[in-house]
């Protein structure tokens, strides 16, 4: 129990927790917000069920954690809401109203930025369901912290000090998805990050590479770099380090 009406319940997964007893349509008290923020650092993924919130309330809550960052694919943001990217497979007059290609491959959101965001916050306003009632569109999360902890001492030593080039267009070249946005992706500046990042709040170390988007390692031959990137990326997404989220309308997921 974090406060009189708020409970933190660990998920049936290697990480993650559900926050119960909070209505995000109302201002969150200082004590409760501090408990939520600590829980996020502790559990990495937080779930709030049955939320009914508008864009103002969503932005107010998210901005408590820090300044929101704008995704470069601005064509998919909600009208007059440049901070909120819409994920949707709906078309109007033949045009996508949201980013239909989001999340088809393993990635770390906006790792292609010089200063990647602390978190992503998702809100389910509508969820795809088959005629038989099967909910579609599960989202998988993988703990790169647990993955790093699984590395042996030799691999940890090998990874020390390595810097990896991130190219947002890279994974699209590999998968062939989202081709209509490729020109924007190609125009993005390429950035370099450590292969193992240390979380600035918790001090935990995490693998920070993924297939496709990580295209090179500074000072390392391409074949050797791609082999190491592949090994680390595969480790980071092993099944035992995953949480699979099955969406319900009203879910807010950090």
C-alpha positions as semicolon CSV with decimal commas, in nm:
position;residue;x (nm);y (nm);z (nm)
1;X;0,000;0,000;0,000
2;X;0,150;0,330;-0,111
3;X;-0,126;0,561;0,014
4;X;-0,474;0,530;0,168
5;X;-0,647;0,454;-0,163
6;X;-0,362;0,339;-0,386
7;X;-0,221;-0,011;-0,416
8;X;0,080;-0,134;-0,613
9;X;0,028;-0,494;-0,729
10;X;0,315;-0,674;-0,909
11;X;0,215;-0,831;-1,239
12;X;0,243;-1,205;-1,304
13;X;0,558;-1,140;-1,508
14;X;0,932;-1,092;-1,448
15;X;0,869;-0,717;-1,404
16;X;0,584;-0,464;-1,406
17;X;0,309;-0,366;-1,165
18;X;-0,053;-0,252;-1,170
19;X;-0,146;0,069;-0,988
20;X;-0,494;0,041;-0,837
21;X;-0,710;0,304;-0,673
22;X;-0,603;0,599;-0,893
23;X;-0,830;0,804;-1,121
24;X;-0,608;0,986;-1,369
25;X;-0,892;1,219;-1,468
26;X;-0,836;1,390;-1,133
27;X;-0,522;1,560;-1,001
28;X;-0,282;1,308;-0,847
29;X;-0,163;1,412;-0,502
30;X;0,203;1,472;-0,432
31;X;0,242;1,167;-0,208
32;X;0,069;0,940;-0,453
33;X;0,262;1,076;-0,750
34;X;0,590;1,019;-0,566
35;X;0,484;0,659;-0,501
36;X;0,394;0,613;-0,869
37;X;0,726;0,755;-0,981
38;X;0,916;0,528;-0,742
39;X;0,713;0,228;-0,859
40;X;0,803;0,311;-1,219
41;X;1,173;0,306;-1,131
42;X;1,126;-0,020;-0,939
43;X;0,904;-0,210;-1,185
44;X;0,982;-0,051;-1,527
45;X;0,624;-0,099;-1,657
46;X;0,315;0,037;-1,481
47;X;-0,048;-0,036;-1,569
48;X;-0,354;0,171;-1,477
49;X;-0,685;0,001;-1,571
50;X;-1,028;0,150;-1,649
51;X;-0,917;0,510;-1,706
52;X;-1,149;0,759;-1,876
53;X;-0,936;1,063;-1,962
54;X;-0,919;1,331;-2,228
55;X;-0,611;1,472;-2,399
56;X;-0,569;1,752;-2,141
57;X;-0,577;1,507;-1,852
58;X;-0,338;1,272;-2,031
59;X;-0,084;1,547;-2,097
60;X;-0,117;1,684;-1,744
61;X;-0,031;1,346;-1,594
62;X;0,255;1,266;-1,832
63;X;0,413;1,611;-1,798
64;X;0,448;1,558;-1,423
65;X;0,738;1,327;-1,510
66;X;0,914;1,579;-1,733
67;X;0,886;1,763;-2,062
68;X;0,716;1,561;-2,335
69;X;0,914;1,505;-2,655
70;X;0,770;1,535;-3,003
71;X;0,804;1,238;-3,237
72;X;0,944;1,328;-3,578
73;X;0,649;1,153;-3,753
74;X;0,424;1,450;-3,687
75;X;0,171;1,354;-3,952
76;X;0,041;1,096;-3,703
77;X;-0,008;1,329;-3,408
78;X;-0,359;1,418;-3,293
79;X;-0,484;1,743;-3,443
80;X;-0,369;2,040;-3,234
81;X;-0,188;1,791;-3,005
82;X;0,169;1,766;-3,138
83;X;0,284;1,586;-2,824
84;X;0,045;1,291;-2,869
85;X;0,117;1,034;-3,140
86;X;-0,187;0,833;-3,248
87;X;-0,151;0,462;-3,325
88;X;-0,432;0,338;-3,549
89;X;-0,505;0,109;-3,843
90;X;-0,806;0,320;-3,947
91;X;-0,802;0,501;-4,280
92;X;-1,011;0,803;-4,379
93;X;-1,026;0,884;-4,751
94;X;-0,745;0,636;-4,805
95;X;-0,512;0,803;-4,553
96;X;-0,398;0,663;-4,218
97;X;-0,533;0,868;-3,928
98;X;-0,254;0,736;-3,708
99;X;0,071;0,542;-3,717
100;X;-0,043;0,199;-3,838
101;X;0,309;0,057;-3,843
102;X;0,405;0,126;-3,481
103;X;0,565;-0,155;-3,285
104;X;0,590;-0,438;-3,537
105;X;0,954;-0,500;-3,449
106;X;1,150;-0,491;-3,123
107;X;1,276;-0,140;-3,050
108;X;1,344;0,112;-2,776
109;X;1,126;0,418;-2,835
110;X;1,316;0,709;-2,987
111;X;1,659;0,558;-2,928
112;X;1,752;0,747;-3,245
113;X;1,735;1,075;-3,048
114;X;2,043;1,225;-2,880
115;X;1,843;1,238;-2,557
116;X;1,593;0,947;-2,563
117;X;1,284;0,992;-2,346
118;X;1,258;0,854;-1,997
119;X;0,935;0,672;-2,080
120;X;0,651;0,622;-2,323
121;X;0,293;0,640;-2,199
122;X;0,017;0,464;-2,394
123;X;-0,360;0,500;-2,358
124;X;-0,604;0,253;-2,514
125;X;-0,910;0,436;-2,644
126;X;-1,008;0,155;-2,880
127;X;-0,880;-0,203;-2,908
128;X;-0,909;-0,432;-3,213
129;X;-1,128;-0,738;-3,156
130;X;-1,214;-1,021;-3,395
131;X;-1,574;-1,126;-3,465
132;X;-1,510;-1,415;-3,227
133;X;-1,419;-1,171;-2,949
134;X;-1,044;-1,229;-2,954
135;X;-0,852;-0,916;-2,855
136;X;-0,568;-0,837;-3,097
137;X;-0,265;-0,613;-3,077
138;X;-0,079;-0,741;-2,770
139;X;0,225;-0,532;-2,680
140;X;0,539;-0,709;-2,558
141;X;0,796;-0,551;-2,330
142;X;1,140;-0,692;-2,254
143;X;1,360;-0,604;-1,958
144;X;1,701;-0,509;-2,089
145;X;1,810;-0,484;-1,724
146;X;1,733;-0,850;-1,656
147;X;1,900;-0,933;-1,986
148;X;2,218;-0,746;-1,889
149;X;2,225;-0,921;-1,552
150;X;2,217;-1,255;-1,736
151;X;2,539;-1,182;-1,926
152;X;2,851;-1,361;-1,809
153;X;3,154;-1,167;-1,687
154;X;3,339;-1,215;-2,016
155;X;3,058;-1,061;-2,221
156;X;3,016;-0,772;-1,978
157;X;3,388;-0,703;-2,007
158;X;3,367;-0,716;-2,387
159;X;3,084;-0,463;-2,391
160;X;3,256;-0,203;-2,175
161;X;3,301;0,130;-2,350
162;X;3,144;0,029;-2,683
163;X;2,938;0,289;-2,868
164;X;2,665;0,193;-3,114
165;X;2,524;0,394;-3,405
166;X;2,143;0,415;-3,411
167;X;1,967;0,476;-3,742
168;X;1,586;0,497;-3,735
169;X;1,575;0,402;-4,103
170;X;1,781;0,088;-4,047
171;X;1,514;-0,148;-3,921
172;X;1,275;-0,036;-4,195
173;X;1,533;-0,135;-4,455
174;X;1,542;-0,477;-4,289
175;X;1,167;-0,527;-4,249
176;X;1,031;-0,327;-4,543
177;X;0,755;-0,180;-4,325
178;X;0,639;0,181;-4,322
179;X;0,800;0,257;-4,658
180;X;0,592;0,572;-4,716
181;X;0,776;0,740;-4,425
182;X;1,124;0,632;-4,530
183;X;1,230;0,972;-4,663
184;X;1,174;1,126;-4,320
185;X;1,364;0,843;-4,155
186;X;1,657;0,873;-4,392
187;X;1,677;1,246;-4,318
188;X;1,713;1,193;-3,943
189;X;2,058;1,250;-3,797
190;X;2,235;0,931;-3,691
191;X;2,326;0,918;-3,321
192;X;2,560;0,712;-3,106
193;X;2,482;0,559;-2,765
194;X;2,665;0,319;-2,533
195;X;2,576;-0,045;-2,595
196;X;2,519;-0,074;-2,219
197;X;2,341;0,225;-2,066
198;X;2,324;0,310;-1,696
199;X;1,982;0,434;-1,588
200;X;2,021;0,788;-1,448
201;X;1,763;0,737;-1,171
202;X;1,819;0,377;-1,060
203;X;2,182;0,314;-1,156
204;X;2,079;-0,016;-1,317
205;X;2,261;-0,123;-1,632
206;X;2,070;-0,230;-1,942
207;X;2,147;-0,361;-2,289
208;X;2,075;-0,078;-2,533
209;X;2,081;-0,233;-2,879
210;X;1,821;-0,378;-3,113
211;X;1,810;-0,546;-3,451
212;X;1,805;-0,328;-3,760
213;X;1,814;0,015;-3,599
214;X;2,161;-0,040;-3,452
215;X;2,378;-0,041;-3,761
216;X;2,740;-0,020;-3,644
217;X;2,980;-0,011;-3,347
218;X;3,249;0,253;-3,345
219;X;3,595;0,114;-3,422
220;X;3,470;-0,239;-3,495
221;X;3,453;-0,418;-3,832
222;X;3,098;-0,441;-3,965
223;X;3,071;-0,821;-3,956
224;X;3,195;-0,839;-3,597
225;X;2,971;-0,547;-3,495
226;X;2,658;-0,698;-3,647
227;X;2,729;-1,032;-3,482
228;X;2,764;-0,868;-3,139
229;X;2,459;-0,646;-3,192
230;X;2,260;-0,953;-3,291
231;X;2,372;-1,152;-2,987
232;X;2,289;-0,870;-2,746
233;X;1,956;-0,791;-2,915
234;X;1,854;-1,158;-2,900
235;X;1,950;-1,174;-2,533
236;X;1,750;-0,860;-2,451
237;X;1,428;-1,007;-2,594
238;X;1,447;-1,361;-2,461
239;X;1,108;-1,496;-2,351
240;X;1,202;-1,515;-1,984
241;X;1,262;-1,139;-1,981
242;X;0,927;-1,048;-2,140
243;X;0,590;-0,916;-2,029
244;X;0,301;-0,954;-2,275
245;X;0,027;-0,696;-2,228
246;X;-0,325;-0,784;-2,340
247;X;-0,506;-0,457;-2,393
248;X;-0,837;-0,345;-2,250
249;X;-1,009;-0,018;-2,335
250;X;-0,911;0,238;-2,070
251;X;-0,564;0,097;-2,005
252;X;-0,287;0,349;-1,942
253;X;0,051;0,182;-1,969
254;X;0,385;0,341;-1,885
